[in-house]
Amino acid sequence: MSFTTRPELRGTFGAVSSTHWLASSVGMSILEQGHTAFDAAVASGFVLQIVEPHLNGPAGEVPILVTPAGASAPITICGQGPSPAKATLEYFRSLGLVTIPGTGLLPACVPGAFGAWLTLLRDYGTAELEDVLSPAIYYAEHGHPLVPRIANTIASMRELFTTHWPSSAELYLPNGVAPLAGKLFRNPQIAALYKRILSEAGSAPTRTARINAALNFWYKGPVAEQIGQFCATENVWDVSGEPHKGLLTAQDMADWTPPVEKPVSVSYGDYEVFKCGAWSQGPVLLQMLQLLNKSGIDKTDLMGPDFVHLVVESAKLAMADREAWYGDSADVPLHTLLSSDYAEQRRGLVGARANMEVRPGAPDGRQPTLPPLRPVGTIAQPGLGGGEPTVARDPQLPNDRQGEPSLTRDGAQRGDTVQVSAVDRWGNMVSATPSGGWLQSSPVIPGLGFGLTTRGQMFWLEDGLNSTLAPSTRPRTTLTPSTAFRDGVPYLAFGTPGGDQQDQWQLIMLLRHIHGGMNLQEAIDAPAFHTDHLPSSFWPREFSQGSVTLESRFSAETRSELERRGHKITIGDPWSEGRLCAVGREMDGGTQLVKAAANPRGMQGYAVAR
Protein backbone atom coordinates (compact mmCIF):
# COMPACT_ATOMS: atom_id res chain seq x y z
CA MET A 1 0.00 0.00 0.00
CA SER A 2 1.26 3.49 -0.86
CA PHE A 3 1.32 6.39 1.59
CA THR A 4 -2.10 7.93 2.25
CA THR A 5 -3.07 11.10 4.07
CA ARG A 6 -5.17 9.01 6.45
CA PRO A 7 -6.12 5.33 6.69
CA GLU A 8 -9.00 3.67 4.94
CA LEU A 9 -11.24 3.23 7.96
CA ARG A 10 -12.66 -0.23 8.64
CA GLY A 11 -15.09 -1.61 11.18
CA THR A 12 -18.25 -3.63 11.62
CA PHE A 13 -20.76 -1.20 13.16
CA GLY A 14 -21.14 1.61 10.66
CA ALA A 15 -19.46 4.44 8.80
CA VAL A 16 -20.18 8.00 7.68
CA SER A 17 -18.12 10.12 5.29
CA SER A 18 -18.87 13.75 4.49
CA THR A 19 -17.25 16.98 3.47
CA HIS A 20 -17.20 18.37 7.04
CA TRP A 21 -16.03 16.72 10.23
CA LEU A 22 -18.96 17.97 12.30
CA ALA A 23 -21.50 16.44 9.92
CA SER A 24 -19.68 13.09 9.90
CA SER A 25 -19.47 13.05 13.69
CA VAL A 26 -23.16 13.87 14.00
CA GLY A 27 -24.00 11.08 11.57
CA MET A 28 -22.04 8.58 13.62
CA SER A 29 -23.79 9.76 16.79
CA ILE A 30 -27.12 8.90 15.14
CA LEU A 31 -25.83 5.40 14.34
CA GLU A 32 -24.66 5.07 17.95
CA GLN A 33 -28.23 5.78 19.08
CA GLY A 34 -29.34 2.67 17.22
CA HIS A 35 -30.68 4.35 14.09
CA THR A 36 -29.97 3.60 10.44
CA ALA A 37 -27.62 4.98 7.79
CA PHE A 38 -30.63 6.82 6.39
CA ASP A 39 -31.22 8.67 9.67
CA ALA A 40 -27.49 9.41 9.90
CA ALA A 41 -27.46 10.91 6.41
CA VAL A 42 -30.45 13.13 7.18
CA ALA A 43 -28.92 14.50 10.39
CA SER A 44 -25.57 15.02 8.62
CA GLY A 45 -27.33 16.75 5.74
CA PHE A 46 -29.02 19.28 7.99
CA VAL A 47 -25.72 19.99 9.77
CA LEU A 48 -23.95 20.51 6.45
CA GLN A 49 -26.43 23.29 5.67
CA ILE A 50 -25.28 25.09 8.82
CA VAL A 51 -21.53 24.48 8.76
CA GLU A 52 -20.98 24.84 4.98
CA PRO A 53 -23.44 27.63 4.03
CA HIS A 54 -21.25 28.69 1.12
CA LEU A 55 -21.74 25.23 -0.40
CA ASN A 56 -25.36 24.38 0.44
CA GLY A 57 -28.32 25.65 2.41
CA PRO A 58 -31.85 24.82 3.61
CA ALA A 59 -33.36 26.11 0.35
CA GLY A 60 -31.04 24.08 -1.84
CA GLU A 61 -31.46 20.69 -3.50
CA VAL A 62 -30.26 17.11 -3.01
CA PRO A 63 -30.46 13.92 -5.08
CA ILE A 64 -30.27 10.82 -2.88
CA LEU A 65 -29.51 7.20 -3.80
CA VAL A 66 -31.06 4.92 -1.17
CA THR A 67 -30.07 1.23 -0.87
CA PRO A 68 -31.97 -0.70 1.81
CA ALA A 69 -30.22 -3.80 3.14
CA GLY A 70 -30.74 -6.73 0.81
CA ALA A 71 -32.14 -4.61 -2.02
CA SER A 72 -31.51 -5.67 -5.60
CA ALA A 73 -31.09 -2.02 -6.64
CA PRO A 74 -31.17 1.45 -5.05
CA ILE A 75 -34.01 3.90 -5.40
CA THR A 76 -33.67 7.62 -6.11
CA ILE A 77 -35.26 10.36 -4.03
CA CYS A 78 -35.09 13.45 -6.21
CA GLY A 79 -34.63 16.62 -4.19
CA GLN A 80 -34.09 18.71 -7.33
CA GLY A 81 -37.03 21.08 -7.43
CA PRO A 82 -38.51 22.32 -10.71
CA SER A 83 -38.61 25.79 -12.23
CA PRO A 84 -41.49 28.10 -11.32
CA ALA A 85 -44.70 27.86 -13.36
CA LYS A 86 -44.07 31.44 -14.53
CA ALA A 87 -40.56 30.68 -15.83
CA THR A 88 -41.03 30.94 -19.60
CA LEU A 89 -38.64 31.76 -22.42
CA GLU A 90 -40.82 34.72 -23.32
CA TYR A 91 -40.50 36.24 -19.86
CA PHE A 92 -36.71 36.00 -19.75
CA ARG A 93 -36.39 37.32 -23.28
CA SER A 94 -38.61 40.27 -22.34
CA LEU A 95 -35.92 41.18 -19.82
CA GLY A 96 -33.28 41.24 -22.55
CA LEU A 97 -31.40 38.25 -21.16
CA VAL A 98 -29.51 35.68 -23.24
CA THR A 99 -28.47 33.57 -20.23
CA ILE A 100 -30.17 33.05 -16.89
CA PRO A 101 -28.26 34.92 -14.17
CA GLY A 102 -26.32 32.84 -11.67
CA THR A 103 -27.34 34.96 -8.69
CA GLY A 104 -30.35 36.74 -7.25
CA LEU A 105 -33.97 35.56 -7.48
CA LEU A 106 -34.56 34.90 -11.19
CA PRO A 107 -32.82 31.48 -11.20
CA ALA A 108 -34.67 30.23 -8.11
CA CYS A 109 -36.36 26.83 -8.39
CA VAL A 110 -38.48 25.01 -5.81
CA PRO A 111 -36.17 24.25 -2.86
CA GLY A 112 -36.09 20.46 -2.80
CA ALA A 113 -33.62 19.55 -0.07
CA PHE A 114 -36.01 19.76 2.90
CA GLY A 115 -38.60 17.60 1.16
CA ALA A 116 -36.10 14.99 0.00
CA TRP A 117 -34.41 14.64 3.40
CA LEU A 118 -37.73 14.25 5.22
CA THR A 119 -38.99 11.78 2.62
CA LEU A 120 -35.89 9.67 3.28
CA LEU A 121 -36.44 9.98 7.03
CA ARG A 122 -40.14 9.13 6.88
CA ASP A 123 -40.03 6.25 4.43
CA TYR A 124 -36.74 4.57 5.32
CA GLY A 125 -35.51 5.85 8.67
CA THR A 126 -36.36 5.16 12.29
CA ALA A 127 -35.40 8.42 14.03
CA GLU A 128 -37.76 11.16 15.11
CA LEU A 129 -37.76 14.56 13.43
CA GLU A 130 -36.29 16.07 16.59
CA ASP A 131 -33.38 13.59 16.53
CA VAL A 132 -32.21 14.72 13.09
CA LEU A 133 -32.87 18.46 13.47
CA SER A 134 -31.45 18.95 16.97
CA PRO A 135 -27.74 18.88 15.95
CA ALA A 136 -28.34 21.49 13.25
CA ILE A 137 -30.28 23.63 15.73
CA TYR A 138 -27.39 23.35 18.19
CA TYR A 139 -24.76 24.55 15.73
CA ALA A 140 -27.01 27.30 14.38
CA GLU A 141 -27.85 28.55 17.87
CA HIS A 142 -24.56 28.05 19.73
CA GLY A 143 -22.18 28.47 16.81
CA HIS A 144 -19.68 26.48 14.79
CA PRO A 145 -16.07 27.42 14.02
CA LEU A 146 -15.87 28.94 10.55
CA VAL A 147 -13.54 27.24 8.09
CA PRO A 148 -11.30 29.74 6.28
CA ARG A 149 -13.08 29.48 2.93
CA ILE A 150 -16.40 30.59 4.47
CA ALA A 151 -14.79 33.57 6.19
CA ASN A 152 -13.03 34.56 2.96
CA THR A 153 -16.26 34.22 0.98
CA ILE A 154 -18.21 36.43 3.38
CA ALA A 155 -15.43 39.03 3.36
CA SER A 156 -15.39 39.07 -0.45
CA MET A 157 -19.17 39.61 -0.48
CA ARG A 158 -19.11 42.57 1.89
CA GLU A 159 -19.60 45.28 -0.74
CA LEU A 160 -22.46 43.45 -2.45
CA PHE A 161 -24.16 42.65 0.86
CA THR A 162 -23.98 46.19 2.19
CA THR A 163 -24.93 47.79 -1.14
CA HIS A 164 -27.60 45.45 -2.46
CA TRP A 165 -28.43 42.58 -0.09
CA PRO A 166 -28.99 44.17 3.37
CA SER A 167 -30.64 41.05 4.81
CA SER A 168 -27.44 39.11 4.08
CA ALA A 169 -25.36 41.89 5.60
CA GLU A 170 -27.44 41.71 8.78
CA LEU A 171 -26.74 38.01 9.22
CA TYR A 172 -23.23 37.56 7.83
CA LEU A 173 -21.69 40.94 8.77
CA PRO A 174 -22.65 41.35 12.44
CA ASN A 175 -21.89 44.92 13.53
CA GLY A 176 -20.66 45.49 9.99
CA VAL A 177 -17.68 43.19 10.42
CA ALA A 178 -16.92 40.01 8.50
CA PRO A 179 -16.48 37.02 10.85
CA LEU A 180 -13.04 35.49 11.32
CA ALA A 181 -11.93 31.97 10.44
CA GLY A 182 -11.87 29.65 13.44
CA LYS A 183 -14.30 31.79 15.42
CA LEU A 184 -17.84 30.72 16.24
CA PHE A 185 -20.53 31.81 13.83
CA ARG A 186 -24.25 31.59 14.61
CA ASN A 187 -27.43 31.64 12.55
CA PRO A 188 -30.20 32.29 15.10
CA GLN A 189 -32.83 32.66 12.37
CA ILE A 190 -32.47 29.06 11.19
CA ALA A 191 -32.36 27.83 14.79
CA ALA A 192 -35.62 29.64 15.54
CA LEU A 193 -37.25 28.32 12.37
CA TYR A 194 -36.37 24.69 13.07
CA LYS A 195 -37.54 25.02 16.69
CA ARG A 196 -40.83 26.40 15.44
CA ILE A 197 -41.18 23.49 13.00
CA LEU A 198 -40.58 21.00 15.83
CA SER A 199 -43.13 22.79 17.99
CA GLU A 200 -45.77 22.89 15.24
CA ALA A 201 -45.21 19.26 14.24
CA GLY A 202 -44.82 17.91 17.77
CA SER A 203 -48.54 17.66 18.47
CA ALA A 204 -49.15 15.19 15.63
CA PRO A 205 -49.98 11.71 16.99
CA THR A 206 -47.44 9.55 15.12
CA ARG A 207 -43.88 9.75 13.81
CA THR A 208 -45.09 9.77 10.21
CA ALA A 209 -47.67 12.44 10.97
CA ARG A 210 -45.02 14.62 12.64
CA ILE A 211 -42.75 14.42 9.60
CA ASN A 212 -45.67 15.16 7.28
CA ALA A 213 -46.62 18.14 9.43
CA ALA A 214 -43.09 19.50 9.03
CA LEU A 215 -43.30 19.01 5.26
CA ASN A 216 -46.60 20.88 5.18
CA PHE A 217 -45.14 23.72 7.27
CA TRP A 218 -42.36 24.08 4.70
CA TYR A 219 -44.19 23.57 1.41
CA LYS A 220 -47.77 24.56 2.18
CA GLY A 221 -47.38 26.85 5.16
CA PRO A 222 -45.31 29.73 6.57
CA VAL A 223 -42.01 28.93 4.82
CA ALA A 224 -43.57 28.78 1.35
CA GLU A 225 -45.57 31.92 2.05
CA GLN A 226 -42.48 33.90 3.14
CA ILE A 227 -40.50 32.71 0.12
CA GLY A 228 -43.32 33.60 -2.27
CA GLN A 229 -43.77 37.02 -0.70
CA PHE A 230 -40.05 37.79 -0.86
CA CYS A 231 -39.84 36.84 -4.55
CA ALA A 232 -42.92 38.86 -5.43
CA THR A 233 -41.91 42.08 -3.66
CA GLU A 234 -38.10 42.33 -3.60
CA ASN A 235 -36.07 43.67 -6.49
CA VAL A 236 -32.72 41.93 -6.06
CA TRP A 237 -29.50 42.80 -7.88
CA ASP A 238 -27.92 39.92 -9.82
CA VAL A 239 -25.01 39.33 -12.18
CA SER A 240 -26.96 40.70 -15.15
CA GLY A 241 -26.16 44.07 -13.60
CA GLU A 242 -29.83 44.81 -12.92
CA PRO A 243 -32.29 44.09 -10.10
CA HIS A 244 -35.05 41.56 -10.70
CA LYS A 245 -37.91 40.04 -8.76
CA GLY A 246 -38.27 36.29 -8.49
CA LEU A 247 -40.83 34.05 -10.17
CA LEU A 248 -41.13 31.38 -7.46
CA THR A 249 -44.49 31.32 -5.67
CA ALA A 250 -45.99 29.58 -2.67
CA GLN A 251 -48.17 27.66 -5.12
CA ASP A 252 -45.07 26.32 -6.90
CA MET A 253 -43.92 24.91 -3.59
CA ALA A 254 -47.31 23.53 -2.61
CA ASP A 255 -47.63 21.71 -5.93
CA TRP A 256 -44.33 19.80 -5.52
CA THR A 257 -43.42 16.57 -3.76
CA PRO A 258 -40.08 14.78 -4.19
CA PRO A 259 -40.27 12.20 -6.98
CA VAL A 260 -39.17 8.68 -6.03
CA GLU A 261 -37.68 6.98 -9.08
CA LYS A 262 -35.68 4.05 -10.31
CA PRO A 263 -32.03 4.84 -11.03
CA VAL A 264 -30.25 3.89 -14.24
CA SER A 265 -27.24 1.58 -14.36
CA VAL A 266 -24.63 -0.21 -16.46
CA SER A 267 -22.47 -3.24 -15.74
CA TYR A 268 -18.68 -2.94 -15.72
CA GLY A 269 -17.01 -6.28 -15.13
CA ASP A 270 -18.15 -7.59 -11.75
CA TYR A 271 -19.70 -4.22 -10.91
CA GLU A 272 -23.03 -2.54 -11.56
CA VAL A 273 -23.00 1.23 -11.13
CA PHE A 274 -26.22 3.15 -10.42
CA LYS A 275 -26.92 6.82 -11.08
CA CYS A 276 -29.81 9.28 -11.17
CA GLY A 277 -31.65 9.75 -14.47
CA ALA A 278 -31.12 12.21 -17.30
CA TRP A 279 -32.50 15.14 -15.27
CA SER A 280 -29.01 14.94 -13.75
CA GLN A 281 -25.63 14.51 -15.40
CA GLY A 282 -25.36 11.09 -13.68
CA PRO A 283 -25.65 8.98 -16.86
CA VAL A 284 -22.39 10.62 -18.04
CA LEU A 285 -20.46 8.34 -15.66
CA LEU A 286 -22.25 5.32 -17.06
CA GLN A 287 -21.54 6.37 -20.65
CA MET A 288 -17.86 6.83 -19.78
CA LEU A 289 -17.73 3.35 -18.24
CA GLN A 290 -19.25 1.86 -21.38
CA LEU A 291 -16.75 3.69 -23.58
CA LEU A 292 -13.82 2.51 -21.44
CA ASN A 293 -15.05 -1.07 -21.04
CA LYS A 294 -13.02 -2.44 -23.97
CA SER A 295 -10.48 0.35 -24.29
CA GLY A 296 -7.56 -1.37 -22.56
CA ILE A 297 -7.64 1.12 -19.70
CA ASP A 298 -7.25 -1.76 -17.24
CA LYS A 299 -3.69 -2.29 -18.57
CA THR A 300 -2.56 1.34 -18.37
CA ASP A 301 -0.41 3.06 -15.76
CA LEU A 302 -3.08 4.71 -13.61
CA MET A 303 -0.83 7.78 -13.16
CA GLY A 304 0.36 7.82 -16.75
CA PRO A 305 -0.60 9.69 -19.94
CA ASP A 306 -2.54 6.79 -21.51
CA PHE A 307 -4.92 6.66 -18.53
CA VAL A 308 -5.47 10.44 -18.51
CA HIS A 309 -5.91 10.55 -22.29
CA LEU A 310 -8.50 7.75 -22.38
CA VAL A 311 -10.53 9.22 -19.51
CA VAL A 312 -10.45 12.76 -20.94
CA GLU A 313 -11.40 11.72 -24.48
CA SER A 314 -14.22 9.53 -23.17
CA ALA A 315 -15.43 12.38 -20.96
CA LYS A 316 -15.53 14.70 -23.97
CA LEU A 317 -17.79 12.29 -25.87
CA ALA A 318 -20.09 11.61 -22.93
CA MET A 319 -20.35 15.30 -22.04
CA ALA A 320 -21.21 16.15 -25.66
CA ASP A 321 -24.11 13.69 -25.38
CA ARG A 322 -25.10 15.30 -22.09
CA GLU A 323 -25.39 18.67 -23.79
CA ALA A 324 -27.29 17.33 -26.77
CA TRP A 325 -29.63 14.83 -25.16
CA TYR A 326 -30.13 15.17 -21.38
CA GLY A 327 -33.06 17.07 -19.90
CA ASP A 328 -36.09 16.62 -17.68
CA SER A 329 -38.91 17.37 -20.10
CA ALA A 330 -37.15 16.00 -23.18
CA ASP A 331 -37.47 12.68 -25.00
CA VAL A 332 -34.08 11.35 -23.93
CA PRO A 333 -32.89 8.21 -25.80
CA LEU A 334 -31.26 7.00 -22.60
CA HIS A 335 -31.54 3.27 -23.27
CA THR A 336 -29.52 3.70 -26.46
CA LEU A 337 -27.06 6.17 -24.93
CA LEU A 338 -26.19 3.62 -22.22
CA SER A 339 -26.07 0.60 -24.53
CA SER A 340 -22.89 -1.31 -25.34
CA ASP A 341 -23.66 -1.10 -29.08
CA TYR A 342 -23.77 2.69 -28.96
CA ALA A 343 -20.54 2.76 -26.93
CA GLU A 344 -18.91 0.52 -29.51
CA GLN A 345 -19.75 3.03 -32.24
CA ARG A 346 -18.48 5.95 -30.19
CA ARG A 347 -15.32 4.25 -28.90
CA GLY A 348 -13.80 4.41 -32.38
CA LEU A 349 -13.79 8.21 -32.12
CA VAL A 350 -11.11 8.09 -29.41
CA GLY A 351 -7.85 8.54 -31.28
CA ALA A 352 -4.21 8.90 -30.35
CA ARG A 353 -4.45 12.69 -30.14
CA ALA A 354 -6.73 15.09 -28.29
CA ASN A 355 -9.81 15.98 -30.28
CA MET A 356 -10.87 19.63 -30.28
CA GLU A 357 -14.47 19.18 -31.47
CA VAL A 358 -17.68 18.72 -29.50
CA ARG A 359 -19.09 15.49 -30.95
CA PRO A 360 -22.48 14.30 -29.71
CA GLY A 361 -23.77 11.06 -31.19
CA ALA A 362 -26.91 10.26 -33.16
CA PRO A 363 -28.67 7.63 -31.02
CA ASP A 364 -31.42 5.80 -32.91
CA GLY A 365 -30.51 7.93 -35.93
CA ARG A 366 -31.69 11.14 -34.29
CA GLN A 367 -29.63 14.23 -35.07
CA PRO A 368 -28.25 16.15 -32.09
CA THR A 369 -28.64 19.84 -31.32
CA LEU A 370 -26.02 21.63 -29.23
CA PRO A 371 -26.16 24.86 -27.20
CA PRO A 372 -23.86 27.73 -28.18
CA LEU A 373 -20.15 27.29 -27.45
CA ARG A 374 -18.84 30.44 -25.73
CA PRO A 375 -15.06 30.40 -25.19
CA VAL A 376 -13.77 31.22 -21.71
CA GLY A 377 -13.11 34.92 -21.26
CA THR A 378 -15.44 36.16 -24.00
CA ILE A 379 -18.44 36.87 -21.76
CA ALA A 380 -18.51 40.34 -20.24
CA GLN A 381 -19.53 40.29 -16.59
CA PRO A 382 -21.06 43.44 -15.10
CA GLY A 383 -19.49 45.15 -12.16
CA LEU A 384 -21.31 45.86 -8.95
CA GLY A 385 -23.64 48.81 -9.24
CA GLY A 386 -23.09 49.27 -12.97
CA GLY A 387 -19.28 49.40 -12.96
CA GLU A 388 -17.07 48.24 -15.78
CA PRO A 389 -17.51 44.61 -16.85
CA THR A 390 -14.88 42.17 -15.66
CA VAL A 391 -14.06 38.58 -16.46
CA ALA A 392 -14.33 36.71 -13.18
CA ARG A 393 -11.46 34.64 -11.84
CA ASP A 394 -10.97 33.02 -8.42
CA PRO A 395 -7.26 33.07 -7.51
CA GLN A 396 -7.83 30.35 -4.90
CA LEU A 397 -8.62 27.84 -7.63
CA PRO A 398 -6.28 26.31 -10.21
CA ASN A 399 -8.81 26.58 -13.01
CA ASP A 400 -11.52 29.15 -13.60
CA ARG A 401 -14.12 26.48 -14.26
CA GLN A 402 -13.75 24.36 -11.12
CA GLY A 403 -16.70 24.27 -8.76
CA GLU A 404 -20.05 25.95 -9.15
CA PRO A 405 -19.79 29.73 -9.52
CA SER A 406 -21.81 32.53 -8.06
CA LEU A 407 -20.38 35.76 -9.39
CA THR A 408 -19.65 39.01 -7.58
CA ARG A 409 -17.94 42.14 -8.77
CA ASP A 410 -14.46 41.01 -7.82
CA GLY A 411 -14.52 37.45 -9.05
CA ALA A 412 -16.11 34.05 -8.98
CA GLN A 413 -17.15 33.00 -5.51
CA ARG A 414 -17.58 29.29 -5.90
CA GLY A 415 -20.85 27.96 -4.57
CA ASP A 416 -19.98 24.32 -5.10
CA THR A 417 -21.55 21.42 -3.22
CA VAL A 418 -21.23 18.97 -0.31
CA GLN A 419 -21.46 15.19 0.02
CA VAL A 420 -22.49 12.60 2.60
CA SER A 421 -22.37 8.81 2.36
CA ALA A 422 -23.28 6.33 5.10
CA VAL A 423 -23.53 2.59 5.78
CA ASP A 424 -24.82 0.84 8.90
CA ARG A 425 -24.46 -2.55 10.63
CA TRP A 426 -27.53 -3.91 8.84
CA GLY A 427 -26.15 -3.12 5.40
CA ASN A 428 -28.27 -0.07 4.56
CA MET A 429 -26.36 2.38 2.36
CA VAL A 430 -26.99 5.92 1.14
CA SER A 431 -25.21 8.53 -0.98
CA ALA A 432 -26.42 12.13 -1.22
CA THR A 433 -25.00 15.25 -2.89
CA PRO A 434 -26.61 18.40 -1.42
CA SER A 435 -26.05 21.82 -2.98
CA GLY A 436 -27.65 25.19 -3.69
CA GLY A 437 -28.89 28.02 -1.54
CA TRP A 438 -25.35 29.38 -1.30
CA LEU A 439 -24.87 32.41 0.95
CA GLN A 440 -23.11 34.23 -1.90
CA SER A 441 -25.66 33.55 -4.63
CA SER A 442 -28.99 34.83 -3.28
CA PRO A 443 -29.91 37.14 -0.41
CA VAL A 444 -31.07 35.91 2.97
CA ILE A 445 -34.86 35.89 3.29
CA PRO A 446 -35.54 37.82 6.51
CA GLY A 447 -36.80 35.61 9.29
CA LEU A 448 -35.71 32.41 7.57
CA GLY A 449 -31.94 32.84 7.69
CA PHE A 450 -31.13 31.47 4.25
CA GLY A 451 -31.24 32.34 0.55
CA LEU A 452 -32.76 30.46 -2.36
CA THR A 453 -31.28 27.99 -4.77
CA THR A 454 -30.07 29.42 -8.09
CA ARG A 455 -30.10 26.09 -9.94
CA GLY A 456 -32.26 27.57 -12.71
CA GLN A 457 -29.11 29.03 -14.26
CA MET A 458 -28.57 25.56 -15.77
CA PHE A 459 -31.42 26.00 -18.26
CA TRP A 460 -30.67 27.40 -21.72
CA LEU A 461 -32.67 30.25 -23.22
CA GLU A 462 -32.17 28.98 -26.78
CA ASP A 463 -35.06 27.18 -28.46
CA GLY A 464 -35.01 23.50 -29.31
CA LEU A 465 -32.54 22.12 -26.77
CA ASN A 466 -33.29 19.22 -24.45
CA SER A 467 -32.47 21.49 -21.50
CA THR A 468 -34.22 24.63 -22.78
CA LEU A 469 -36.07 26.49 -20.05
CA ALA A 470 -39.65 25.34 -19.54
CA PRO A 471 -42.13 25.98 -16.71
CA SER A 472 -42.39 23.47 -13.85
CA THR A 473 -39.40 21.48 -15.13
CA ARG A 474 -36.26 20.26 -13.38
CA PRO A 475 -33.02 21.89 -14.55
CA ARG A 476 -30.50 19.33 -15.75
CA THR A 477 -28.47 19.36 -12.58
CA THR A 478 -24.80 18.52 -12.11
CA LEU A 479 -25.52 16.81 -8.78
CA THR A 480 -24.75 13.14 -9.12
CA PRO A 481 -24.32 10.68 -6.21
CA SER A 482 -23.24 7.11 -7.00
CA THR A 483 -23.81 3.58 -5.76
CA ALA A 484 -21.96 0.47 -6.96
CA PHE A 485 -22.89 -3.18 -6.50
CA ARG A 486 -20.26 -5.92 -6.78
CA ASP A 487 -21.30 -9.45 -7.74
CA GLY A 488 -24.92 -8.36 -7.34
CA VAL A 489 -24.47 -7.10 -3.76
CA PRO A 490 -24.41 -3.46 -2.54
CA TYR A 491 -20.75 -2.46 -2.26
CA LEU A 492 -19.99 1.30 -2.47
CA ALA A 493 -21.81 4.61 -1.93
CA PHE A 494 -19.81 7.66 -3.00
CA GLY A 495 -19.87 11.15 -4.50
CA THR A 496 -18.16 14.52 -4.65
CA PRO A 497 -18.79 18.23 -5.03
CA GLY A 498 -17.47 19.87 -8.17
CA GLY A 499 -20.13 20.86 -10.69
CA ASP A 500 -19.29 19.54 -14.14
CA GLN A 501 -16.30 17.65 -12.74
CA GLN A 502 -18.24 15.43 -10.33
CA ASP A 503 -18.56 12.39 -12.56
CA GLN A 504 -15.03 12.77 -13.89
CA TRP A 505 -13.54 12.58 -10.40
CA GLN A 506 -15.82 9.73 -9.36
CA LEU A 507 -14.82 7.78 -12.47
CA ILE A 508 -11.11 8.23 -11.75
CA MET A 509 -11.53 7.00 -8.18
CA LEU A 510 -13.60 4.00 -9.24
CA LEU A 511 -11.21 2.92 -12.01
CA ARG A 512 -8.21 3.12 -9.72
CA HIS A 513 -10.04 1.10 -7.09
CA ILE A 514 -11.19 -1.55 -9.57
CA HIS A 515 -8.15 -1.83 -11.83
CA GLY A 516 -5.36 -0.69 -9.55
CA GLY A 517 -6.44 -2.44 -6.39
CA MET A 518 -6.24 0.86 -4.50
CA ASN A 519 -8.23 1.01 -1.31
CA LEU A 520 -10.77 3.82 -1.06
CA GLN A 521 -8.39 6.26 0.61
CA GLU A 522 -5.58 5.56 -1.86
CA ALA A 523 -7.96 6.07 -4.75
CA ILE A 524 -9.18 9.39 -3.32
CA ASP A 525 -5.68 10.63 -2.45
CA ALA A 526 -4.09 9.80 -5.81
CA PRO A 527 -3.42 12.74 -8.18
CA ALA A 528 -6.53 13.72 -10.12
CA PHE A 529 -7.49 15.77 -13.16
CA HIS A 530 -10.45 16.98 -15.23
CA THR A 531 -11.38 18.49 -18.57
CA ASP A 532 -13.50 21.58 -19.21
CA HIS A 533 -14.02 20.72 -22.88
CA LEU A 534 -17.77 21.19 -22.43
CA PRO A 535 -20.25 24.05 -22.07
CA SER A 536 -20.25 24.94 -18.38
CA SER A 537 -23.47 24.25 -16.55
CA PHE A 538 -23.11 27.55 -14.67
CA TRP A 539 -23.36 31.19 -15.60
CA PRO A 540 -21.92 32.50 -17.88
CA ARG A 541 -21.94 29.05 -19.57
CA GLU A 542 -18.40 29.16 -20.99
CA PHE A 543 -16.48 26.50 -22.94
CA SER A 544 -12.74 25.75 -22.59
CA GLN A 545 -11.66 23.92 -25.73
CA GLY A 546 -9.25 21.04 -25.20
CA SER A 547 -8.44 21.97 -21.62
CA VAL A 548 -7.10 19.47 -19.10
CA THR A 549 -6.24 20.49 -15.55
CA LEU A 550 -3.75 18.24 -13.76
CA GLU A 551 -2.72 18.31 -10.15
CA SER A 552 0.97 19.17 -10.02
CA ARG A 553 1.77 15.77 -8.48
CA PHE A 554 1.63 14.21 -11.93
CA SER A 555 5.09 13.59 -13.34
CA ALA A 556 6.73 15.94 -15.81
CA GLU A 557 6.82 13.04 -18.29
CA THR A 558 3.05 12.58 -18.09
CA ARG A 559 2.45 16.30 -18.55
CA SER A 560 4.75 16.62 -21.56
CA GLU A 561 3.33 13.52 -23.26
CA LEU A 562 -0.23 14.84 -22.87
CA GLU A 563 0.85 18.15 -24.36
CA ARG A 564 2.49 16.28 -27.25
CA ARG A 565 -0.87 14.62 -27.90
CA GLY A 566 -2.51 18.03 -28.20
CA HIS A 567 -4.13 18.52 -24.80
CA LYS A 568 -4.08 22.07 -23.45
CA ILE A 569 -2.61 21.50 -20.01
CA THR A 570 -3.11 23.64 -16.92
CA ILE A 571 -1.17 22.65 -13.80
CA GLY A 572 -3.21 23.03 -10.65
CA ASP A 573 -2.18 22.94 -7.02
CA PRO A 574 -1.02 19.52 -5.79
CA TRP A 575 -4.22 18.92 -3.78
CA SER A 576 -6.97 20.70 -5.70
CA GLU A 577 -9.03 18.19 -7.70
CA GLY A 578 -12.15 16.78 -6.06
CA ARG A 579 -13.69 16.33 -2.61
CA LEU A 580 -14.68 12.68 -2.77
CA CYS A 581 -16.40 10.86 0.08
CA ALA A 582 -17.00 7.11 0.04
CA VAL A 583 -18.25 4.28 2.22
CA GLY A 584 -18.41 0.58 1.45
CA ARG A 585 -19.32 -2.83 2.75
CA GLU A 586 -18.14 -6.38 2.11
CA MET A 587 -18.48 -9.72 3.81
CA ASP A 588 -15.71 -11.47 5.76
CA GLY A 589 -17.14 -14.93 6.19
CA GLY A 590 -20.50 -14.33 7.79
CA THR A 591 -19.64 -10.87 9.18
CA GLN A 592 -20.10 -7.56 7.41
CA LEU A 593 -17.11 -5.23 7.24
CA VAL A 594 -17.69 -1.54 6.63
CA LYS A 595 -15.11 0.85 5.27
CA ALA A 596 -14.88 4.58 4.68
CA ALA A 597 -12.59 7.25 3.25
CA ALA A 598 -12.70 11.03 2.89
CA ASN A 599 -10.91 13.60 0.83
CA PRO A 600 -8.03 15.56 2.37
CA ARG A 601 -8.31 18.39 -0.17
CA GLY A 602 -9.70 21.49 1.52
CA MET A 603 -8.72 20.05 4.91
CA GLN A 604 -12.23 19.52 6.25
CA GLY A 605 -13.63 16.28 4.81
CA TYR A 606 -13.88 13.55 7.42
CA ALA A 607 -14.84 9.91 7.69
CA VAL A 608 -15.84 8.02 10.84
CA ALA A 609 -16.14 4.26 11.23
CA ARG A 610 -16.09 1.67 13.96
Summary of the structure (lengths in Angstrom):
residues: 610
radius of gyration: 22.4
end to end distance: 21.4
largest distance: 68.8
contacts: 2372
relative contact order: 0.20
helix: 36%
strand: 19%
